[in-house]
Amino acid sequence: MERRVVITGMGAITPIGNTVEEMWKAIEEKKCGINKITEFDTESYKTKVAGELKGYNVEEHFDLKKAKRLDKSSQLAIITAREALKDSGITKENTNFERIGTFVSSGIAGLRTIEEQTEINFTKGHNRVSPMFIPMSIANMPAGNVSIELGLKGESISILSACASSTNAIGEAYKTIKYGSEDVIFAGGSEASICGMGITGFENMKALSTAEDPNRASIPFDKERSGFVMGEGAGVVVLEDLEHAKKRGAKIYAEIIGYGATSDAYHITSPAPEGEGGARAMIRAIEDAKITPDQIDYINAHGTSTHLNDSLETQAIKTALGEEKSKKVMISSTKSNVGHLLGAAGAVEAIICVKAIQNSLVPPTINYKVKDEECDLDIVPNEPRKANIDIAMSNSLGFGGHNASIIIKKYEE
């Protein structure tokens, strides 16, 4: 028997807010979290802006000894998991922690640590490289550290599928609970790769925007878009078997009803022609949810602000939903607010979908100015829109041809 899977807790830290509520208030107020890069000197770089966290002080969350043993990606994962745990009301009195899983992903995870320790190796010698280098830098550590921090003893995995990572994490967690393997899973993603090597790697492949105006850098679906803006942050949702949640008297935010994942099998960085791989992921999610395309009210698009992504995702939505429905569905990219959080993007965007459902408010695609005939759908430009949202879809597409879509529904008994 398939079990229903609900969301009972959420945690987030992003360039526009260090908690879920701060982030959502900033979405309502159309705030942009993109600013000049402060993490390092950008004088020799073409890229000048990014979505950095604001007012992040590691000592407010960890003692210094512990902080030095955690890459920033793990720090952010732990912070958001703590928020999600508190929000959920889960305790050892009402839940068996041996049946709580940890599905927390990252696209690059310990890149800052790799950059730092590589420089030490070549300037000070290999004997000076930290013995914590490997445990801090490997990509499973956001999941591993969350599991250790909270004492979660169920399945603990880190799905690495580039920018689809945390949407895959949520989707696979949904399936794991749906078929009875766990009662609860903390699912999401974390990313903290705003550093010299992170910017250099994407800049040299011409993926990043070189715009210096923070309000004209991450501009999804705008004809003048020229690349994505890197962001940092994390998002974690608590997924739970409905009956388990009801038994312990949990508050229920929304229900996950569908998940689809596909591969382009085409190119390491470019989406497949006409966005056919992304379209198949959406179709799979719709079929899994046992709904029709007409029932989808809102789509939080991958919407990276690169020319290929936005035009091909537009085509993918038309293929998946049909020409008539695709013209009516409300779509936005909140990467216009926070930039692209890479492996954490999908988790943060899933939380935004939940808040949109709760508040009957569609987040806008902010800083939009120039219409693009290739992106001719309703992208809810610049202003939030009051609308009843019963069902929302969130899309994520990653380098390597990874496509993932999840469908979130307003909870009803």
N, C-alpha and C positions, 0 to 999 in steps of 0.2 A: 504493500500500500504506500502510495506517495504521500509524503508529509508536506504541509504548507510551511513556507519559510518567511519569517517576518523580521523586520529591523527593529531592534529594541534599544539600541544605544549608538551614539555617534561621537566622533572626536575629530578635530581638524586644526591644523596650523598652516596658514597661507600668507602670501604677501599682502592680503587685505584684512587679515584678522587672525588672532592667535587662539581662537576658540570657534566652535561652530556658530554660536550666536553672533560674535563679532564679524565673522565672515559674511553671514547672511545679511546683517544690517548694512554692510558695505555694498553688497550686491543691490539691495533695495535703494541705496543712495548713489548707485552708479559710479562707485569709486574705482579708480585704476591704481593698482599696486606696483606699477612699473616705474622705476626710477633709474638714475645714474648708478652704475655699478660702484659699490664701495668695498667689496671683498678684496680687490687687488687693483693695481695701477693699470688702467686700460690705455695708456698713452700710445702704445705700439699696436693696439688692436683696432680693427674696424668697428667691432661691436662695443657699444658704449652703455647700453641699458639692459636691465634684467629685472625679474620679479623677485627681489630679496625680501626676506622676513623683516618685519619692523619691530624694534624693541626686543629682539631676542637676546636674553641673558641666560647663558647656560647655568650659571650659579643659582638661578631661581628654581631650577629643576633637578640638579644633581650636585653632589659634593664634587670637588675638583678632582679627587682621585678617581672617582667613577667616570667623570666626564672625559678624562684623558684616555680611558680605555674604550670609548665609544666614538666611532665616526659620527659626524653630524646626522647622517641618514638614520642611524640607529637611535640617536637622541630624539629625533623628531617622531620616529615610530613609537617609542616608549611614551612620549608626552601625549600623543593622540590616543594611544591605547588606554592610558590612565584615564583620560577624559571620557572615553567611550565606556570603560568599566564603571566609573562613577555614575554616568548617565543611565546605564542599563539597570542598576540596582542589583546586579548579580553578586552573590556572596557564597561562601563555602557552606552556608546554612541552607541555601535554596537551590544550589546547583552542584552537581558532581564535576569537579574540575578535571577529572580524568576523561570526561566527555566534552571538553572544550578544546577546539582546535585553534591553530594560529596560521592563517593564510595571509601573510604580509609580504608584499613584493617590492621590488625596486628595479629600475632600469639599469643603473650603473652602480648604485650603492656607494662603496667606499672610494670613489674617485679622488676626493680631497685627500684622503689618507695616502693613496697611491702616489699622488703628486708630491705630497710633503716628504714621504719616506724615500722616494726615488731621488729627490734633490739631496737629501741627507746622504744617501749612498754614494752619490757622485761628487759631493763636496767635502764630506767629513769621513767617508770610508764605511765599508760594509759593517764593521763592528759597532757602528753607532745607530744602525737601523733598529727600530723598536721591536722587541720580541712580541709586541701586540700587533705588528703590521698585518699579518695574515688574518687573525681573528677580527680585526677592525675593518678590513677591506673586502672580504668575500661577501657575495651578494645575498647569501641567506641570512646574514646577521641581523637585519631589521626584524625578521621573523623570529630568529633564535633569541634575540634579546627581549622581545616582547613576551615570548613564552616564559623565559626565565624570570623577568620582572613581575609578571602577574601570576606565575605558578600554573600556567595552562598546560595540562599534561596529555591532551589529545594529539591528533595529527598536526605536525608543524612543518609547513612547506613554504618555499618562496618560488613562485612562478615567474620566470624571467622571459618576457615577451616584449621587450622594449617598451614603447609607449602604450601598449595594451596590457601591461603587466597587472595593474591593480584591478582592471575590469575583469581580466581572466581570473584573478584571485577571488573576487566576489562571486563570479559565475560558478567557479569550481566549488567554492564553499557552499553556495546554494544547492548544487547538485549533491554534495556530500551529506548535507542535512536532509535534503529531500528524500534520499534513499536510505536514511537511517543510520549512517556511520557515526555521526556526531550529533549532539543535542544543540550545541552552540559553537559558533566560530567567530573569532575576531578576524575580519578580512579587510584588506586595504593595501596601501602602499606608501612609501616614503622616498624622498629624493632630495639630495643636497649636493648638486654638482656644479654650482656657480663658482668656478675656479679657473685658473689659467688654462689648464688642459681641457676642461670641459668646453669652455668658450672656443679655444683654438680648434678643437676637433670638429665642432659643428660649423664654425666660421669658414674653415678651409674647404669644407664641402659645399659652401654657399647655401647653407640651410638657414642661417640666422639673419634677422633684419639688422641692417646697419643704420636705420633711422635713429637720429639723436633726440627727437622729440618723443618723450615717453607716451604721449597721447596719439602718436601716429606710427607706432612701432608694431604692436600686436593688434592688427586690424583685420580679423577674419572676414572673409567674403567681400572685402572692399577691393575695388579694382587696383588700388595703389599698393596692395599688400606685397611684401618683398621677402618674407621669411618669418620664422617664429622667433619669439622672445623667450629665453630660458627663465623658468621660475623654480622655486624651491618650496618644499612643504611636505605635508603628509595628511592622510585621511584614513580613518579606521571606522568601520561599521560593525556592530554586533548583530550577526545573523542568528536566528534562533527558531527551533521547531515551535510552531504555533501552540501546540498543546502544552509544551514545556513552559512557554512564556505565560500562558493563561493560568497555569497551575501555580506559578509563583507571583501572580498578580502584576506582571510587567506592563508598563505603558508600551503601546505598539505604534510606531511611527508610520510604517508602510509595509507592503508585502512585495517580495521579489517573486515574479511569476514567469519570467522567461530569460533564457540565456542562449546565445548562439556564438560560435567561434569557428573561423575558417582560416585558410591560408591562401594567399594570392598565387604562390608557386610561380612567381614572375621575376622579381628583381629585389636586390638587397635594400634599396631605399625608395624606389618609385612605386606608387600604387599601380595596380593592374589597370589596363585600359578600361575606361568607362566605370571605374570603381567597382568592377564586378565581384571582387572578393568581399568588399565591405557590404555590398548588397546581399550576398549570400548569407553573411553573418546576421544581418537584420532579419532576413526571411526565416532563418533558423530560429531566432529568438521569438519571432511572432508565432511560428508554428508551435514552439515549446510552450508558449504562454496560452495557446489555444484561443487566440483572439484574431480579429481581422485588422488589416491596416487602418481601416476607418476608425477604430477605437483608440488609436494613439493620438493624444492631445498635444504632446510636446516632445521634442527631441533636443537633448543636449548634445550638440555635434562635436566631433573631434576638433574640427574648425581651427587648424593650427596657425593660419595666416600665411601659409605657403601657397604659391600659385596652384601647384598640382593637387595638393590635398583638398583645398576648398572646392575647386571646380569638379574634381572627380567624386568627392563625397556628395556633392549636389546631384550628380548623375546617379550615384548609388542609391540615394534616397528616392529618386524618381523611379528607379527600377524596382526597389523593394516595396514601395507603397503604391506605385502606379501614378501616372501623370496627374490624374484628377485629385487624389488625396494629397499628393506631395505639394500641390499648390495651396492647400488649406492648412496643413499642419504647421504649428508654430515651432520655429527652430532658433536656437541661439548658441553662440560659443562664448562661454565664460572665460576662455583663455584671453579674451579682450580685457578682463579684469586682472588676472593673475599671471598671465604668460603661460608657458607650457611646462607643467610640472613633471614631464617625462613619465617615468613609471608610476608616479603618484597621481597623475592627472585623472585617471578614471575613477579613483576612490573619492577624490574631492568633488568631482562632477556628479557622482552618484548621490552624495550628501546634498548637493545643491538641488538635484531633482527631488529628493525627499522634502526639502524645505519649500520648494516651489509647489508641490502637491499640498502640503500642509497649509500654506499661506494663500493658495489660489492666486499666485503671482508668477508670471513668466519672466525670468531674468532677461535683460536686454543684451544685445551685442553692442557694446559701447564703442565710442570713438569711430563710428561708421560715417563715411562721407560720400564716397564715390561708388555709385551702383555699377556692378559688373554683370553683363548679360549672361555670363557663364554661371553665375550664382543667383538665379532668378527665383528663389523661394522666399517665404516669409521669415526673414531672419530677425524679426522683432528689433529693429534698429533703435538704439540709443535710449529708449524709454521702457521701463518695466510695463507689463500689460496685465491688468486684472483679468483673470480667466479661470474657470473651473478646470482643474487638471485631475482627471481620474487615472490616466495611464501615461507614464513618461518612459522614453527610451534614452539610453546613454550609449554613445558610440566611442570606441577607441581603436585606433589603427597604428600599428607599430612597424618600424624598420624590420626587414626580414619577411614582410608580407603577413604579419599577424593582424587579424581582425577580430574584434569582440564587441558584442552588443548585449546589454542587459535591459530588462523591462521591469519597471517598478510601478506598483498599483496602489492607489488609496486603499487603506485597510478597511474591510467590511467583514462582519461576522460571517 
